[in-house]
Amino acid sequence: MRYKHLIFDLDGTLIDPEAGILESLQYATGRMGIPFDERTQFLGFIGPPLHDGFMQILGLSDTEADNAVALFREKYGATGLYRSKLYAGVEQMLRNLRDGGIQMYLATSKYENYALRILEHLHIESYINYIAGAAYKGNGSGKKELIRRVLDQIPDQEHSLCLMVGDTRFDIEGAAQNGIEALGVLYGYGTREVLLSSGASDVVARVHQIEEWVMQR
């Protein structure tokens, strides 16, 4: 087996976060009186740091984005995170990988405390050895930095045995920036074309295919 350490993205890879994120975006933009079109703008918030999304997608200033993030988290921390759902087959996949000797980690631009609460709510926290998530103010929430934090927990000589698994170009590019391979998943928010052009070694369409792909290497 070629890989010993798997680093997972959270939103769009292990969980379907749409209901909670959309609810919280609507709450934040509504409180601030900012137009928000979920049909055209929602997907842009999946992957990058939340603060960046408010600035780049909605055109907010740095201060306005700070306020929007605070309002988003007010709603998300109260109810939104509990609306996350595991993709079908995720827990079985994690169990099989662990039983096969794989160590697993999380690299998510989500606020780290929320990521932990989601894992606990969905009863999969025991499969994850280490969580690298954003600080409350969003510091260090780029995928390059998050993946680096995970790699710092792994002996240098084993970095070649690491694989990033994610659904957006941010996951794939963050892996490349740290010199490790990445596997893209198509059931989340990315596309085959974007993931492969960003440098993914391969893509899979179903959760169970992650395990199959890793074990066959």
N, C-alpha and C positions, 0 to 999 in steps of 0.2 A: 504494500500500500504506500502510495507516494506522499500522502499528507497526514500530518499528525495533529495539526491545529487548524480549526475552522473559525473564521471571524465572520459573524453574521451581522448584517443590517437588521433593523427591526421593522419599521413601517414598509409594507409592500414586500417583505421577505418572510418574516415569521408571523406578522399580524396584518389584518386588514384594519387600518385606522380611520377609514373615511368618515364614518358617522360622527366620531368624537372630534376630529379635526375640523370638519365642516361646521358642526354646531358651534365650536369655539371661535372659528373665523367669523361666522355670522354675528356672534355676540360682540366680538371686539370691534369689527367694522361698524356695526349698528350703533354701539355706544359712542363711537367717534364720528358718526355721520358720514362715513366714507362709503362710496358705492363699491359693491363687491358682486361680481358675476361668477357664480359657482361653475357655470358651464365652461367658461373660458379661462378662469383664473385659478381654480382650485388645484389643478395638477402641478402648477408651478411651485406650490408650497411643499410638495413631497420631495424630500431629498436635501435641499440646501438648509442652512441654519434659518430659523424662523425670522429673526431680525432682518436678514438679507432678503428674505421673501417679501416682507412688508415694504422694504425700500425699493427693490427692483421690480416687483410686480404691481404694487399699488402706488409707487412713486412717493412714498412718505419720506420725510426728513429723518435724520438720525434720532432726534428727540421724539418725533411722532411715532417712529417705529418702536422705540423703547416703551412708549405708552401702550401701543397696540399689543406688544408682547405681554405686558403686564396684564392687560385685559383678557387676552387669549388664555393665559395661564390661570387667571381667576376662574374662568369657566372650565377649562380643561382639567385642572386639578380637582375641582369639585365633582364633576360628572363625566367630562369628555373621555378621560382615559379609561373609564370603566365600560365604554362602549366599543372598545377594541375587541376584535375577534381573532382567534387563531385561524389561519388557513387550514383547511382539512388536511390531515396527515402530518402536521408539524410535530406534535408531541411524539408520535410513533417514530418519525424520522430522527428526532433528537435522541430518543431512547436507543434506537438501533446504532446510531453513530457513537454514542457514549459506550455502549456495550462492545463496539468494535475497536475501542481504544482511542477514539478521537477526543481531544480536548476542545471545548467550545467557548467562544467569547462573543461579546456584543460591542459593536461600534455604531453608535447612533447619535445623530445631531439633536435628538430629543433631550430635554432636561433630564439629567441622570436619575434624580429621585423619581421622576415620573416613569422612566423606563423600568426601574426596579419594581415600582408599584404595579405596573402592567404585568410584568413577569410573575409576580406573586399572585395577582388576581387571576391569572390564567394558569397558575400552578405549573410553571415551567422554569422557575428560578433555579431549581436544583441542577439543571443541565448546564448552566452557564457559569464558567469559572471566574469571569471578570467582566465588568461592565465599564465601558468608556463612553460617557455621555457628556453633554454640555453642562457647564456650570450654570447657576441660576441666571446670571446676566448674559449667558451665551458665550462666555469665553472659551476658546479652544474647541469650537463646535464644527470646524471644517473636517471633512473626512480624512484628509492627510494627517491632521493632528490626532484625531481619534484613533486611527489605525496605529499610529506611532505609539500611542499610550498602551495599546494592547501588546504590540511587539516588545515593548519594554518589560513586559511580564514574562516573556519567553526567551530562553537562552539564545544568544546570537547565532550559534551554530545550527539552530533549528528553524531559523527564519525561512530557509528554503523549503521547509515542510509546511508552510502556512498558506492558506487559501482564503481569500475574501469572497463572500457570497452576498450579492445584493441585486437590487432591481433598477438602479438608476446609474447614470454616467458618473455621478459623484462617488459612488462606491468603487466603480471600476478605475476611475482616475486616481482616487485616493490610494488604492492598492498599488497602482503603477508607480506613484510618487514615492512609495515606500519599498519598491523593489520586490513586491510579491505578486503572485498570480491572482486572477479573479474569475469567478464563475457568475454569469448573469442569469437571473430568473425572469421568466416572461409572464407570470401570473400576477405580478405587481403592477408597477406604473411605468416600466421601461418598455422599449421595443427592441426587437432583434437587431435592427439596423444601428440604433444608437449604442447599444451595449457592445456590439462587435466593433464598431468604429471607434469606440472609446478604449478598446484594448482588451476586452474580455477574451479569455482563452476559449470559451465556449458558452452556450446558453442552454438552459433546460426549460421545459414548458410546465412541468408539474413538480409538486413538492417531493414526491417519492423519488424523482429522478436525480435530486441532489445526492441522496445517499448512494444510488446506483452509480452515478458518475464518479463520486469520490472513491468508492470501494473498488471500482474497476481499474483505477490508476495504479 
